């Protein structure tokens, strides 16, 4: 029994995007924290505004830290939640001689569809399986 397979096309990487609402929240938080830092620096030069300057400085740095944290967390979550589109394969076999050919799925393929003559014995080839190819993940070793 011999096997032959055609080369498969490369699947494109999935699109990884951050939601526009989350991006807007992050951008607004960043802008408000920068404005708070600007007002803190402006109030720092006035002796009667020292308490307000300290409060605005704390709010500005917390806002910067929060917006940076949200940006990194949403990026990490988007990368973790994205999935790869796996290729669908079609197996074509000859019932007489056992010749087997695995190729990428084509529109119109169905089980028991005639796929032309066998290159070995000139009998008809039939589509015997259609499946999604799942790559094996490496197992993690426990110590």
Buried (B, 14 or more C-beta within 10 A) or exposed (E): EEEEEEEEEEEEEEEEEBEEEBBEBBEEBBEBBBBBBEBBEEBBEEEEBEEBBEEBBEBBBEBBEBBBEBBEEBEEEBEEEEEEEEBEBBBBBBEEBEBBBBBBBEEEBEEEBEBEEBEEEEEEBBBBEBEEEEEEEEEEEEE
